[in-house]
Amino acid sequence: MAKQIILIGVFLVIVGGVFLIIEKNGINYNNPLDFKFEKGNTKFYFPLGSSILISVALSLIFYFFRKF
């Protein structure tokens, strides 16, 4: 159990570092399934595609943890 928590922590640190590098370099990530609506002063953003990608990634991570 402790090994899994450490691995999750290391994974989160790596993901956070990648996000910092992407943000620092000014790379924009535009997923085609993320919906953005702007009209006047109203902005609406619904990250459907990003939510699906995160869900698949987490499902794979937990699947591999159960296997080992």
Secondary structure as GFF3:
##gff-version 3
##sequence-region A 1 68
A	DSSP	alpha_helix	2	25	.	.	.	ID=ss1
A	DSSP	beta_strand	34	39	.	.	.	ID=ss2
A	DSSP	beta_strand	42	47	.	.	.	ID=ss3
A	DSSP	alpha_helix	48	67	.	.	.	ID=ss4
###
